[in-house]
Amino acid sequence: MKPTRRSFLAAGGGAALASLLGVLAGARHGAAQAAPADFPLVRSDAQWRALLTPEQYRILRQAGTERPYSSPLDHEHRAGTYACAGCGQALFSSDTKFDSGTGWPSFWQALPHAVGTAGDRSYGMVRTSVHCAHCGGHLGHVFDDGPPPTGLRYCMNGAAMQFAPSASPAAPTRSPS
């Protein structure tokens, strides 16, 4: 059978559709996640669902992403520590937070041994996902377009974290005169 223009276009269209479906199927599964047994804290899916809000569960356990500019933590400017909303592991110091203009809380460095990374090919992109080193919860992504001294931009989902302000020094007391 001699190939025709119509059969060529049909085959090309079928290949394009198959490719698109493959990308969409991969996107549905989100970022690559390490096996739960790879982390010190392991909980069942039912335990995670009971512990987290629906949005936290979607982000931390299903590698979801919150809408940009939707997190109050993006506008948090007090001194303190950002911790995993799933397990309380300290992740970032406010000393490394900066305004990246992306709509997500951003940091140029994580606390030592606080996070891990994995390759992420979801949504047809090649990125590096960031997860909590204690419970494996998905936090966001890290990019190499951040400020000095590291050049990194940890672009985190605010719903995946909780903020604990530093204790402010007590005001000096006066003795009654």
C-alpha positions in Angstrom: 0.0 0.0 0.0 1.4 3.4 -1.0 1.5 6.0 1.7 -0.8 9.0 1.1 -0.7 12.4 2.5 -3.9 11.6 4.5 -2.4 8.4 6.1 0.8 10.3 6.9 -1.2 13.1 8.6 -3.3 10.6 10.5 -0.3 8.8 11.8 1.4 12.0 12.8 -1.8 13.2 14.6 -2.1 9.9 16.4 1.5 10.0 17.6 1.0 13.6 18.8 -2.1 12.6 20.7 -0.4 9.6 22.3 2.5 11.9 23.3 0.1 14.5 24.8 -1.8 11.8 26.7 1.5 10.5 28.1 2.5 13.9 29.3 -0.9 14.5 30.9 -0.8 11.1 32.6 2.7 11.9 34.0 1.5 15.3 35.1 -1.4 13.7 37.1 1.1 11.8 39.2 3.1 14.9 40.1 6.7 14.9 41.3 8.7 11.8 41.9 8.3 10.7 45.5 10.6 8.5 47.5 9.1 5.4 49.1 7.5 6.1 52.5 9.9 3.6 54.2 12.8 6.0 53.2 11.8 8.5 55.9 12.0 8.4 59.7 8.3 9.3 60.1 5.9 6.9 58.3 2.1 7.3 58.5 -0.7 5.5 56.6 -2.7 7.4 54.0 -5.7 7.5 56.4 -3.5 9.0 59.2 -2.2 11.7 56.8 -5.8 12.5 55.7 -6.9 12.8 59.3 -4.0 15.0 60.2 -3.9 17.4 57.3 -6.3 19.8 55.7 -7.5 18.8 52.2 -5.1 21.4 50.7 -2.2 20.3 52.8 -2.8 16.7 51.9 -3.0 17.5 48.2 0.3 19.4 48.3 2.3 17.3 50.9 1.1 13.8 50.0 0.1 14.2 46.3 2.8 16.7 45.1 0.3 19.4 44.4 0.9 23.2 44.1 -1.0 26.1 45.6 -2.1 29.1 43.6 0.6 31.8 43.5 0.1 34.7 45.9 -2.4 32.7 47.9 -0.3 31.9 51.0 0.0 34.4 53.9 3.6 33.0 54.4 4.6 34.7 51.2 4.1 38.0 53.0 5.6 36.8 56.4 8.5 39.1 57.4 9.0 38.3 61.0 12.1 36.5 62.3 11.4 32.8 62.9 11.5 29.3 61.5 9.4 27.6 58.7 8.6 24.0 59.5 6.9 21.1 57.7 3.1 21.3 58.2 3.0 17.5 58.2 5.5 16.7 60.9 6.9 19.9 62.4 10.5 19.4 61.0 12.3 22.7 60.9 13.0 23.5 57.2 14.1 27.1 56.7 15.2 30.1 58.7 13.6 33.5 58.0 17.2 34.7 57.6 17.3 33.0 54.2 13.9 34.1 53.0 13.6 36.6 50.1 10.9 38.0 47.8 11.3 36.2 44.5 8.3 37.9 43.0 6.9 34.5 42.1 4.0 34.4 44.6 5.4 31.6 46.7 7.6 31.8 49.8 11.2 31.6 48.6 14.4 30.8 50.4 18.1 30.7 49.2 19.1 27.9 51.6 17.4 25.1 53.6 18.4 24.2 57.2 21.1 21.4 57.3 19.6 17.9 56.6 16.1 19.3 56.6 15.1 18.6 53.0 15.8 16.2 50.2 15.3 16.5 46.4 14.2 14.3 43.6 13.8 14.7 39.8 10.4 15.9 38.7 9.2 15.5 35.1 5.6 16.4 35.6 3.6 18.7 33.3 6.2 18.2 30.6 8.9 20.1 32.6 12.2 19.0 34.1 12.5 20.3 37.6 13.8 19.3 41.0 11.2 18.7 43.7 11.9 19.4 47.3 10.5 17.2 50.1 10.8 17.1 53.9 13.7 14.8 55.0 11.7 13.6 58.0 8.3 12.7 56.5 8.8 12.9 52.8 6.1 15.6 52.3 6.3 17.5 49.0 7.2 21.1 49.7 7.8 22.7 46.3 10.8 23.0 43.9 14.3 24.3 43.9 15.7 26.3 41.0 19.2 27.7 40.2 18.1 31.3 39.7 18.2 32.5 43.3 20.4 35.2 45.0 23.9 34.9 46.4 25.4 33.2 48.2 23.9 29.9 47.0 22.2 31.0 43.7 19.3 28.8 44.7 15.6 29.6 44.9 13.6 27.1 47.1 10.1 28.0 45.8 7.9 26.5 48.5 4.2 26.0 49.0 3.1 28.0 52.0 0.3 25.4 52.8 3.1 22.8 53.2 4.7 24.8 56.0 3.9 26.4 59.3 5.7 29.5 60.7 7.0 29.8 64.3 8.1 33.4 65.1 11.3 33.7 67.2 10.7 34.6 70.8 11.2 38.3 71.1 13.3 39.5 74.0 11.3 40.5 77.0 10.9 44.2 77.5 12.9 45.6 80.4 10.9 46.0 83.5 11.1 49.1 85.6 11.0 49.1 89.3 8.3 51.3 90.7 9.7 54.7 91.7 
